């Protein structure tokens, strides 16, 4: 478990899990949001983003959190372990709204400079529709890796807590 890709809906806790695992496993953490966004919530142009993403994945040891569909295949190809936080939309919406109030007007630690926390209807709809629109795409993207990658699907915070509690057992069984 030296190259870990963490995927899931906004609000599922990808960045928090990445930070926690990074500390537990002594792995460098790459929050894709911090590299994708430019100040003022300006997106990185696609070709530049793909080049930057390739550079981020060059290391032998990392944890990367984020979805970014246009670069997900590269990340899944490079990862030895894929963790999918497949949490329900109500929880994710609650967490997104909570996060907004926690960081309102401030930049989150896992976000690019100059991108203060914001919340709008389009984003809320994206989170709400994630299980309907994005989940089938993720299932299709994971299918080719079933036999040659460790894929951990966590359905709720209790499973996540249990996973973190027993991470050393999981690591031993995966060697």
Backbone bond lengths (Angstrom), bond angles and torsions (degrees), N, CA, C in turn:
res aa  C-N    CA-C-N  psi(-1)  N-CA   C-N-CA  omega(-1)  CA-C   N-CA-C  phi
1 X - - - 1.454 - - 1.531 107.82 -
2 X 1.324 115.20 71.10 1.470 120.72 -178.39 1.520 113.18 -108.03
3 X 1.335 116.20 -20.24 1.469 121.78 178.41 1.528 107.30 -132.17
4 X 1.317 115.02 106.51 1.464 121.27 -173.22 1.521 110.11 -115.84
5 X 1.326 116.20 127.00 1.461 122.07 173.23 1.520 107.84 -105.96
6 X 1.324 116.29 127.41 1.465 121.74 178.38 1.521 107.98 -112.45
7 X 1.335 115.33 124.31 1.458 121.18 -179.63 1.531 109.11 -126.95
8 X 1.325 115.77 163.96 1.460 120.90 177.86 1.511 110.44 152.51
9 X 1.308 115.05 173.47 1.459 121.28 -179.62 1.526 111.75 -62.29
10 X 1.313 115.33 156.82 1.458 120.11 169.60 1.522 106.95 -59.12
11 X 1.307 117.01 136.85 1.453 121.01 179.60 1.514 114.37 87.59
12 X 1.326 118.34 -4.36 1.465 120.28 179.72 1.529 111.27 -73.77
13 X 1.334 116.85 -27.72 1.462 119.90 -179.88 1.508 114.02 111.38
14 X 1.318 117.19 26.92 1.464 121.22 -179.11 1.526 112.33 -59.34
15 X 1.318 116.51 -48.62 1.467 120.44 -177.03 1.522 111.52 -67.07
16 X 1.312 116.23 -39.29 1.472 120.21 178.25 1.522 110.15 -64.87
17 X 1.329 117.18 -44.05 1.464 120.28 177.75 1.524 110.71 -63.43
18 X 1.322 117.29 -42.52 1.466 120.39 179.45 1.524 110.54 -58.59
19 X 1.319 116.36 -45.58 1.471 120.60 179.92 1.529 110.65 -62.98
20 X 1.319 116.83 -45.13 1.466 121.26 -179.57 1.526 111.04 -63.35
21 X 1.323 117.21 -47.14 1.466 120.29 178.72 1.526 111.59 -65.34
22 X 1.319 116.07 -38.48 1.464 119.44 177.88 1.514 111.58 -57.58
23 X 1.328 116.20 -42.63 1.469 120.55 178.33 1.524 111.53 -68.35
24 X 1.324 117.04 -43.20 1.472 121.21 -178.34 1.527 112.56 -67.36
25 X 1.328 116.41 -38.42 1.461 121.21 -173.28 1.528 113.51 -103.52
26 X 1.318 116.35 -0.21 1.468 121.65 -178.01 1.535 111.47 55.49
27 X 1.323 114.69 47.96 1.463 120.96 178.27 1.521 109.37 -114.83
28 X 1.333 117.26 143.91 1.463 119.29 176.03 1.533 110.23 -69.11
29 X 1.326 115.15 142.49 1.460 121.84 -177.54 1.527 110.03 -108.10
30 X 1.322 114.98 133.62 1.465 121.93 177.39 1.524 107.77 -119.35
31 X 1.323 116.45 110.96 1.462 121.94 175.38 1.525 106.64 -90.96
32 X 1.318 117.49 108.88 1.466 120.78 -175.27 1.524 112.65 -58.43
33 X 1.334 117.72 -34.10 1.469 119.86 178.75 1.529 111.64 -55.68
34 X 1.314 116.35 -35.71 1.464 120.60 -177.96 1.532 112.04 -69.51
35 X 1.323 116.62 -21.25 1.466 120.73 -178.85 1.529 112.60 -102.61
36 X 1.320 116.39 -26.05 1.456 120.41 -176.81 1.528 112.35 -79.11
37 X 1.322 115.57 -44.10 1.468 119.96 -175.12 1.517 111.77 -86.16
38 X 1.317 114.90 143.89 1.460 122.26 172.02 1.521 107.76 -106.11
39 X 1.291 116.26 164.00 1.465 121.04 -179.44 1.524 110.90 -48.64
40 X 1.325 115.79 137.26 1.459 120.82 179.98 1.519 113.05 81.93
41 X 1.312 116.90 18.64 1.466 122.81 179.33 1.536 112.47 61.68
42 X 1.330 115.43 39.12 1.455 121.15 177.01 1.534 107.78 -92.40
43 X 1.337 115.96 128.06 1.458 120.50 179.92 1.524 111.05 -73.47
44 X 1.324 115.87 146.29 1.460 121.00 173.02 1.526 107.58 -74.75
45 X 1.330 118.10 133.49 1.468 119.85 177.60 1.533 111.09 -54.81
46 X 1.312 116.32 145.31 1.463 123.22 -171.02 1.533 114.19 -52.84
47 X 1.323 117.90 -50.14 1.468 119.12 -177.24 1.534 110.98 -66.06
48 X 1.320 116.47 -38.31 1.465 120.19 177.41 1.527 109.94 -65.99
49 X 1.338 116.92 -39.71 1.465 121.11 179.64 1.533 110.84 -63.07
50 X 1.311 117.32 -43.86 1.463 120.65 -179.81 1.529 109.89 -62.07
51 X 1.326 117.74 -42.96 1.473 120.86 177.70 1.526 110.94 -62.85
52 X 1.317 116.91 -45.38 1.468 121.31 178.92 1.525 110.24 -61.68
53 X 1.310 115.44 -43.34 1.467 121.04 -179.60 1.528 110.90 -60.96
54 X 1.324 117.27 -43.73 1.470 121.44 177.19 1.529 110.60 -57.73
55 X 1.322 116.33 -42.30 1.468 120.72 179.25 1.526 111.15 -63.07
56 X 1.327 116.41 -41.39 1.464 120.91 -179.37 1.527 112.03 -62.61
57 X 1.318 116.87 -31.89 1.471 121.40 -176.50 1.518 113.92 -88.58
58 X 1.316 118.02 0.20 1.463 120.52 -176.83 1.527 113.70 -67.76
59 X 1.296 118.12 -25.52 1.463 120.51 -178.39 1.519 112.24 -67.25
60 X 1.332 115.62 158.19 1.460 121.51 178.58 1.523 112.51 -82.96
61 X 1.330 115.98 -18.54 1.465 120.38 -174.86 1.527 108.51 -135.90
62 X 1.340 116.71 124.14 1.453 120.20 178.12 1.524 111.51 -169.44
63 X 1.307 113.23 162.69 1.464 122.60 166.98 1.520 104.93 -125.59
64 X 1.330 116.21 125.99 1.456 121.06 179.68 1.521 108.24 -119.45
65 X 1.336 116.18 128.05 1.458 118.39 175.46 1.513 110.27 -115.52
66 X 1.324 114.88 137.34 1.452 121.29 178.37 1.515 111.03 142.19
67 X 1.316 115.19 159.13 1.466 120.43 -178.99 1.521 111.41 -98.40
68 X 1.315 118.45 -69.91 1.464 123.67 179.80 1.528 111.40 39.18
69 X 1.324 115.07 82.36 1.459 122.72 -174.32 1.513 115.51 -53.34
70 X 1.339 117.68 -33.59 1.467 119.52 -177.33 1.532 113.03 -71.29
71 X 1.324 117.35 -12.97 1.465 119.91 178.96 1.530 112.33 -124.58
72 X 1.325 117.23 3.80 1.467 119.98 -175.02 1.525 112.58 -62.82
73 X 1.316 118.64 -40.11 1.464 120.44 -178.56 1.532 111.54 -58.39
74 X 1.318 117.01 -42.81 1.473 120.38 178.09 1.525 110.57 -59.36
75 X 1.317 115.53 -42.48 1.459 121.31 -178.54 1.529 110.77 -66.96
76 X 1.332 116.41 -45.05 1.459 120.01 -179.80 1.525 110.88 -67.23
77 X 1.330 117.31 -37.23 1.470 120.84 176.13 1.529 110.98 -60.62
78 X 1.303 116.90 -41.91 1.467 121.64 -174.75 1.533 113.14 -80.43
79 X 1.321 117.58 -24.41 1.463 121.24 -175.54 1.526 111.34 -73.20
80 X 1.334 115.31 147.56 1.470 119.93 170.00 1.528 109.51 -93.29
81 X 1.333 116.13 -26.32 1.466 122.42 179.40 1.521 109.04 -132.97
82 X 1.318 115.80 136.91 1.463 122.09 176.82 1.520 107.21 -119.84
83 X 1.310 116.12 125.49 1.460 120.88 176.66 1.525 107.61 -114.12
84 X 1.316 114.96 122.94 1.461 121.46 179.41 1.517 109.17 -112.12
85 X 1.316 115.37 115.92 1.459 120.85 174.65 1.530 106.70 -86.39
86 X 1.308 115.79 93.33 1.465 123.23 -175.49 1.540 109.16 -95.53
87 X 1.332 115.17 61.14 1.463 121.95 -174.78 1.522 110.67 -86.92
88 X 1.340 115.76 157.95 1.463 119.63 -178.59 1.528 111.44 -72.49
89 X 1.308 114.32 155.17 1.464 121.35 -172.89 1.523 113.77 -66.77
90 X 1.322 118.33 -31.13 1.469 120.35 179.76 1.531 109.44 -63.51
91 X 1.334 116.02 -47.10 1.465 120.36 178.68 1.528 110.19 -61.37
92 X 1.331 116.93 -45.51 1.467 119.99 -178.61 1.527 111.07 -63.61
93 X 1.326 117.32 -42.09 1.467 120.19 176.77 1.514 111.12 -61.61
94 X 1.310 116.37 -45.17 1.466 121.07 178.93 1.532 110.29 -57.43
95 X 1.316 116.04 -45.77 1.458 120.50 -178.48 1.529 111.94 -66.95
96 X 1.325 117.36 -38.31 1.468 121.21 178.12 1.533 109.88 -62.97
97 X 1.317 116.71 -44.56 1.466 120.93 179.60 1.524 110.39 -66.38
98 X 1.318 116.37 -43.32 1.471 121.16 177.29 1.531 111.03 -60.13
99 X 1.329 115.29 -44.03 1.463 120.87 -179.99 1.528 110.17 -62.27
100 X 1.313 116.08 -39.18 1.461 119.76 178.31 1.533 110.44 -58.80
101 X 1.319 116.96 -47.64 1.466 119.85 -179.21 1.526 112.05 -68.02
102 X 1.322 115.99 -33.10 1.467 119.48 178.80 1.533 111.60 -67.84
103 X 1.329 116.52 -39.40 1.464 120.91 -173.99 1.522 113.92 -111.82
104 X 1.311 118.71 10.50 1.465 121.85 -176.59 1.533 110.55 -47.91
105 X 1.340 115.25 122.64 1.456 120.78 179.06 1.517 114.11 78.73
106 X 1.347 117.75 -0.32 1.467 121.50 -179.91 1.523 109.14 -120.21
107 X 1.314 115.41 163.10 1.461 121.52 177.45 1.528 108.37 -96.45
108 X 1.330 116.31 127.48 1.469 121.03 176.98 1.524 109.86 -65.33
109 X 1.328 117.10 153.32 1.474 119.94 179.27 1.530 114.02 -61.61
110 X 1.324 117.85 -24.20 1.460 121.29 -177.26 1.528 112.66 -99.02
111 X 1.329 116.54 12.66 1.462 121.75 -175.49 1.531 109.96 -114.66
112 X 1.316 115.44 159.32 1.461 120.92 178.35 1.523 110.95 -67.13
113 X 1.317 116.37 148.27 1.459 121.39 176.72 1.522 109.85 -59.88
114 X 1.310 116.04 142.96 1.457 120.34 178.47 1.517 113.74 81.91
115 X 1.334 116.82 12.01 1.466 121.46 178.48 1.525 109.60 -122.17
116 X 1.331 116.41 76.53 1.460 119.00 179.39 1.530 110.80 -65.33
117 X 1.313 115.55 150.99 1.466 121.36 -178.24 1.521 110.37 -54.77
118 X 1.325 115.07 136.94 1.461 119.98 178.79 1.520 108.23 -142.26
119 X 1.310 114.94 164.38 1.455 120.54 -179.10 1.520 107.59 -149.63
120 X 1.332 116.29 129.66 1.463 119.40 176.70 1.520 109.01 -142.61
121 X 1.313 115.87 171.35 1.453 121.80 -175.83 1.531 112.36 -62.02
122 X 1.327 117.55 -39.70 1.469 120.43 179.08 1.525 111.34 -59.58
123 X 1.323 116.39 -42.64 1.460 121.13 -179.95 1.531 110.27 -66.15
124 X 1.325 116.91 -44.53 1.459 120.55 178.77 1.535 110.57 -61.52
125 X 1.327 116.95 -39.94 1.463 120.50 177.81 1.530 111.19 -65.88
126 X 1.319 116.64 -37.78 1.465 120.71 177.40 1.528 109.87 -60.09
127 X 1.327 116.93 -46.85 1.463 121.01 179.58 1.530 110.09 -63.60
128 X 1.327 116.66 -44.91 1.461 120.87 -179.10 1.532 111.34 -61.74
129 X 1.319 116.68 -40.24 1.462 121.16 -177.02 1.527 114.16 -87.43
130 X 1.330 117.32 -4.36 1.462 121.28 -176.94 1.534 112.13 -51.16
131 X 1.339 119.59 -48.33 1.470 118.33 -178.86 1.531 113.40 -63.78
132 X 1.309 116.91 -29.21 1.466 120.25 -178.11 1.520 112.42 -82.67
133 X 1.319 116.70 -38.90 1.467 120.79 -173.26 1.532 112.04 -100.41
134 X 1.328 117.36 -50.00 1.466 120.52 -174.37 1.525 113.71 -83.25
135 X 1.330 117.33 -35.14 1.471 120.28 -176.93 1.533 112.49 -56.41
136 X 1.341 119.36 -48.55 1.471 118.37 177.82 1.535 112.94 -60.00
137 X 1.315 116.52 -35.04 1.467 120.20 178.18 1.529 110.52 -66.56
138 X 1.332 116.56 -40.53 1.464 120.05 178.71 1.526 110.05 -65.38
139 X 1.329 117.37 -44.21 1.472 120.28 177.37 1.525 110.95 -56.58
140 X 1.321 116.62 -43.23 1.468 120.71 178.86 1.529 111.05 -65.91
141 X 1.321 116.67 -38.35 1.474 119.99 -179.92 1.518 111.96 -69.73
142 X 1.328 117.42 -32.22 1.465 120.68 -179.05 1.527 112.85 -78.94
143 X 1.309 117.63 -26.80 1.466 121.75 -174.63 1.534 113.92 -50.77
144 X 1.330 119.93 -45.18 1.471 119.19 -178.29 1.533 114.10 -66.14
145 X 1.326 117.67 -14.79 1.465 121.12 -175.42 1.529 113.17 -100.55
146 X 1.319 117.25 0.03 1.472 121.12 -173.94 1.528 113.24 -55.32
147 X 1.311 117.20 -34.83 1.466 119.67 -174.29 1.520 114.75 -93.83
148 X 1.331 118.21 -17.41 1.465 117.83 -174.34 1.526 114.89 -125.11
149 X 1.325 118.22 6.32 1.467 121.31 177.48 1.528 108.39 -131.27
150 X 1.314 114.86 153.07 1.461 119.37 169.09 1.518 106.56 -79.23
151 X 1.310 116.65 120.76 1.458 120.92 177.16 1.523 107.28 -119.30
152 X 1.320 114.62 121.08 1.462 121.16 179.73 1.521 106.71 -113.40
153 X 1.333 116.12 118.62 1.459 120.85 178.16 1.517 107.36 -110.42
154 X 1.316 114.92 118.42 1.459 121.36 -179.41 1.518 108.03 -111.13
155 X 1.330 116.44 125.79 1.459 122.08 -171.85 1.523 114.14 -95.29
156 X 1.329 117.34 -15.92 1.458 119.08 -176.69 1.529 109.84 -161.21
157 X 1.325 117.01 167.21 1.462 120.34 -178.73 1.530 113.81 -59.60
158 X 1.329 117.78 -30.26 1.467 119.78 179.06 1.528 110.18 -65.90
159 X 1.334 116.50 -44.04 1.465 119.47 176.86 1.521 111.11 -63.17
160 X 1.308 116.74 -38.42 1.464 120.97 177.95 1.525 110.69 -63.24
161 X 1.316 117.04 -46.72 1.474 120.86 178.61 1.514 110.83 -59.81
162 X 1.333 116.52 -43.04 1.456 121.28 179.11 1.521 110.63 -63.55
163 X 1.321 116.58 -42.00 1.464 121.56 177.19 1.529 110.48 -58.91
164 X 1.322 116.74 -47.57 1.467 120.72 -179.41 1.522 111.68 -66.05
165 X 1.317 116.28 -36.03 1.464 121.17 179.62 1.521 111.55 -65.56
166 X 1.321 115.62 -34.63 1.462 120.77 -176.08 1.522 112.97 -110.46
167 X 1.317 117.20 23.96 1.463 120.98 -176.46 1.532 111.84 -58.88
168 X 1.316 118.10 -36.81 1.463 119.77 -179.90 1.527 110.17 -65.60
169 X 1.355 118.43 -38.70 1.464 120.70 176.34 1.522 110.09 -65.11
170 X 1.329 116.02 -41.00 1.459 120.56 -179.94 1.532 110.16 -62.50
171 X 1.325 115.95 -42.13 1.467 119.80 -179.62 1.518 110.95 -64.00
172 X 1.318 117.26 -41.41 1.459 120.16 -179.56 1.525 111.26 -65.59
173 X 1.336 117.24 -38.57 1.467 119.76 -178.89 1.525 111.90 -74.17
174 X 1.318 117.76 -17.70 1.458 120.58 -178.34 1.518 113.18 -91.36
175 X 1.307 117.71 -7.13 1.482 120.36 179.72 1.505 112.00 -85.60
